[in-house]
Amino acid sequence: MTTSSAAAGLASMTGFARTEGVADGLSWAWELRSVNGRGLELRFRLPPGLDAMEPALRDTAGKQLKRGNVTANLTVKRDDQPRLAPDPAALEQVLALATELAARIPGAPAPRAEALLALPGVLRPTAATEDDGAAGAREVAMRQGFATALQALTASRRAEGARLALTLRRLLDEIAALRATAGAEAADQPAAQRARMLESVQALLAEVPGLPEERIAQEVALLAARSDVREELDRLDAHLHAADALLAEGTAIGRRFDFLLQELNREVNTLCSKSASVALTTTGLKLKAALEQLREQVQNIE
């Protein structure tokens, strides 16, 4: 089996992206993180008052991502300073107290406005008033920022997928080489198994004469057939070709690749159980180890 180039379009489920923006005195930042998942699970963490954006954001993300646990975090900060306004009740109270105190002290000056306003609690920040148009424009800008972050996350997952494809290709080539080794080691296994069994039976007949030789020969032939692993090796070949085709396809192959690995494992387990030689058993165990490494990598594929 020849080594091919990395699959185009292969994406990992692991990635990260961050975008920032400013709109009408408000700065915001999106952080998107993605890890492995059975399906697509989206979690949004939005500031109070912006929850209404979530359905549209989910729809946008669902069109670009197929699998993975994705967390989208939006932080918002107002850049302009809050406006201050006097608290009428607090101002009246401190003015009355200051006036009364000044009247009781001979020669005391009248209360000064700046001194009264500097007292704690007299001036309070007021909520900025804005029209619906300004709020809507900021929301549009934040949605556009999310779309940009989503594109960056997709690019991050594809970059990781390109590196992952090289690892998958190397492991598939290693498994193909081990399969070829197993084929060479298993070529003479039925004949060798039959010869060993006949030798054992002949020794038994010498000790216990009268056993029907035809019946014994049939059992020996049946046991030898059970040690034939050619079907398992042929199916391994077919599954490896299917894995090559999936890797070349690239897009959204994670679940199918995982199922194919189950089939590969089944054939290798049967091969090991039928093995009649130390060499073939050793190769079978190496195949199982390589398949486990491949399984770990396939868990990252979208």
C-alpha positions in Angstrom: 0.0 0.0 0.0 1.5 3.3 -1.0 1.6 6.5 1.0 -0.7 9.2 -0.3 -0.8 12.9 0.4 -2.7 14.2 3.4 -6.5 14.2 2.9 -7.9 17.5 1.8 -10.8 18.7 4.0 -10.0 16.5 7.0 -10.9 18.5 10.1 -10.1 17.8 13.8 -12.7 18.5 16.5 -10.0 20.4 18.5 -9.5 24.2 17.9 -9.5 27.7 19.3 -10.3 31.1 18.0 -10.6 34.7 19.3 -11.8 37.9 17.7 -12.3 41.4 19.1 -14.2 44.4 18.0 -15.5 47.9 18.9 -18.9 49.4 18.1 -20.3 52.7 19.3 -18.4 52.9 22.6 -18.7 49.2 23.3 -15.8 46.7 23.0 -16.4 43.0 22.8 -14.4 39.8 22.4 -15.4 36.3 21.2 -13.6 33.2 22.4 -14.5 29.9 20.7 -13.1 26.5 22.0 -13.8 23.1 20.5 -13.0 19.6 21.8 -14.0 16.1 20.9 -17.7 15.1 21.1 -20.0 12.3 19.8 -22.1 14.9 18.0 -22.3 18.7 17.8 -22.9 20.4 21.2 -22.9 24.2 21.3 -22.7 26.1 24.6 -23.1 29.9 24.6 -22.1 32.2 27.4 -23.6 35.6 26.6 -23.9 38.8 28.8 -27.3 39.6 30.2 -29.5 41.2 27.7 -27.9 39.6 24.7 -29.5 36.1 25.0 -31.8 36.8 22.1 -28.8 36.5 19.8 -28.3 32.8 20.6 -30.7 31.1 18.1 -29.2 32.9 15.1 -25.7 32.1 16.4 -26.6 28.4 16.8 -27.9 28.3 13.2 -24.7 29.9 11.9 -22.5 27.5 13.8 -24.5 24.4 12.8 -24.0 25.2 9.1 -20.2 25.0 9.5 -19.5 22.5 12.2 -20.7 18.8 12.2 -19.2 17.4 15.4 -17.5 18.6 18.6 -18.2 20.2 21.9 -18.0 23.9 21.2 -18.1 26.7 23.8 -18.6 30.3 22.6 -17.9 33.0 25.2 -18.8 36.7 24.6 -17.4 39.4 26.9 -18.5 43.0 26.6 -17.1 46.2 28.0 -18.3 49.7 27.8 -15.4 52.0 26.8 -17.0 55.4 27.6 -17.2 56.7 31.2 -20.7 56.6 32.8 -22.5 59.9 33.2 -23.0 61.3 36.7 -26.2 63.0 37.9 -27.1 64.4 41.4 -29.4 62.4 43.6 -32.1 64.9 44.5 -32.9 63.4 47.9 -29.2 63.1 48.9 -28.4 66.6 47.7 -31.3 68.1 49.6 -30.2 66.3 52.7 -26.6 67.4 52.7 -27.5 70.9 51.7 -29.9 71.2 54.7 -27.2 69.8 57.0 -24.5 72.1 55.7 -26.7 75.2 55.8 -27.7 74.4 59.4 -24.1 73.8 60.5 -22.9 77.1 58.8 -25.6 79.0 60.7 -24.4 77.7 64.0 -20.8 78.7 63.4 -20.1 82.4 63.5 -18.4 83.7 60.4 -18.7 80.3 58.6 -19.0 80.7 54.8 -22.1 79.4 53.0 -21.9 75.9 51.7 -20.1 75.6 48.3 -21.7 73.6 45.5 -18.5 71.7 44.4 -18.0 70.7 48.1 -21.5 69.3 48.4 -21.3 67.5 45.0 -18.0 65.8 46.1 -19.7 64.2 49.1 -20.3 60.4 48.8 -23.6 59.4 47.4 -24.6 62.9 46.0 -23.5 62.1 42.5 -24.6 58.7 41.0 -23.8 57.1 37.6 -26.8 57.1 35.3 -27.6 54.5 32.7 -26.8 55.7 29.2 -29.9 56.2 27.1 -29.7 55.0 23.5 -32.1 54.4 20.7 -33.0 50.9 19.4 -31.0 51.7 16.2 -27.7 52.0 18.1 -28.3 48.8 20.1 -29.2 46.9 16.9 -26.1 48.1 15.1 -23.9 46.9 17.9 -25.7 43.5 17.9 -25.1 43.2 14.2 -21.4 43.9 14.7 -21.2 41.3 17.4 -22.9 38.7 15.2 -20.4 39.5 12.4 -17.6 39.1 14.9 -19.0 35.7 15.8 -19.0 34.7 12.2 -15.4 35.8 11.9 -14.4 33.8 15.0 -16.3 30.8 13.6 -14.3 31.0 10.4 -11.1 31.2 12.4 -12.1 28.2 14.5 -12.9 26.2 11.3 -9.4 27.1 9.9 -7.9 26.0 13.2 -9.7 22.7 13.1 -8.6 22.1 9.5 -5.0 22.9 10.3 -5.1 20.4 13.1 -6.8 18.0 10.7 -3.9 18.3 8.2 -1.4 17.3 10.8 -3.8 14.5 11.9 -4.0 13.2 8.4 -0.3 12.7 8.2 -0.4 10.6 11.4 -3.3 8.5 10.1 -1.5 7.9 6.9 1.6 6.7 8.7 -0.4 4.4 10.9 -2.3 2.9 8.0 0.9 2.2 6.2 2.3 0.6 9.3 -0.8 -1.6 9.6 -0.6 -2.5 5.9 3.1 -3.6 6.3 2.2 -5.7 9.4 -0.7 -7.3 7.4 1.8 -8.3 4.7 4.1 -9.8 7.3 1.2 -11.7 8.7 0.3 -13.0 5.3 3.8 -14.4 4.8 3.9 -15.9 8.3 0.5 -17.5 7.8 1.1 -19.0 4.3 2.4 -22.4 5.6 0.3 -22.4 8.8 -2.4 -25.0 7.7 0.1 -27.5 6.4 2.3 -27.1 9.4 -0.7 -27.4 11.7 -1.8 -30.6 9.9 1.6 -32.1 10.1 1.9 -31.5 13.8 -1.5 -32.9 14.4 -0.9 -36.0 12.4 2.4 -36.6 14.3 0.5 -36.3 17.6 -2.3 -38.7 16.4 0.2 -41.3 15.1 1.9 -41.3 18.5 -1.6 -41.7 20.1 -2.5 -44.6 17.8 0.8 -46.4 18.7 -0.3 -46.3 22.3 -4.0 -46.9 21.8 -4.6 -49.0 18.7 -8.0 -49.4 17.2 -9.0 -45.8 16.7 -10.6 -45.3 13.3 -7.9 -43.5 11.2 -10.4 -42.0 8.8 -12.3 -40.3 11.6 -9.1 -39.0 13.0 -8.0 -37.7 9.6 -11.3 -35.8 9.2 -10.8 -34.1 12.6 -7.2 -33.2 11.8 -8.4 -31.7 8.5 -11.1 -29.7 10.3 -8.7 -28.4 12.9 -6.2 -27.4 10.2 -9.0 -25.5 8.3 -9.8 -23.6 11.4 -6.2 -22.4 11.6 -6.4 -21.0 8.1 -6.4 -17.2 8.4 -6.6 -16.3 4.7 -10.2 -15.0 5.0 -9.2 -12.7 7.9 -6.2 -11.4 5.9 -8.4 -10.8 2.8 -10.9 -8.9 4.9 -8.1 -6.9 6.5 -7.0 -5.9 3.0 -10.6 -4.8 2.1 -10.9 -2.7 5.3 -7.5 -1.1 4.7 -8.6 -0.1 1.2 -11.8 1.3 2.6 -9.8 3.3 5.2 -7.7 4.7 2.3 -10.8 5.8 0.5 -12.2 7.5 3.7 -8.9 9.3 4.2 -9.0 10.6 0.7 -12.6 11.7 1.1 -11.6 13.7 4.2 -14.8 15.6 5.0 -16.9 14.4 8.0 -15.5 10.9 8.1 -15.0 10.5 11.9 -18.0 8.2 12.6 -17.5 6.0 9.6 -13.8 5.6 10.3 -14.6 4.6 13.9 -17.0 1.9 12.7 -14.3 0.7 10.2 -11.8 0.4 13.1 -14.2 -1.9 14.9 -14.2 -4.2 11.8 -10.4 -4.1 11.6 -10.1 -5.0 15.3 -12.5 -7.9 14.8 -10.4 -9.4 12.1 -7.2 -9.0 14.0 -8.7 -10.6 17.1 -9.8 -13.6 15.0 -6.4 -13.9 13.4 -4.7 -13.9 16.8 -7.1 -16.6 18.1 -6.3 -18.8 15.0 -2.6 -18.3 15.2 -0.5 -21.5 15.5 2.9 -19.9 15.5 4.8 -17.5 17.8 5.7 -15.3 14.9 2.1 -14.8 13.7 0.9 -14.2 17.2 3.6 -11.5 17.7 2.6 -9.8 14.4 -1.1 -10.0 15.5 -0.3 -8.3 18.8 1.7 -5.6 16.9 -1.4 -5.1 14.7 -3.6 -4.7 17.7 -1.2 -2.1 19.2 -1.1 -0.1 15.9 -4.9 -0.2 15.6 -5.3 1.1 19.2 -3.0 4.1 18.2 -5.1 4.6 15.1 -8.3 4.5 17.2 -7.0 7.2 19.5 -6.3 9.5 16.6 -9.6 8.8 14.9 -11.4 10.0 18.0 -10.2 13.5 17.0 -11.7 13.5 13.5 -14.9 15.5 12.8 
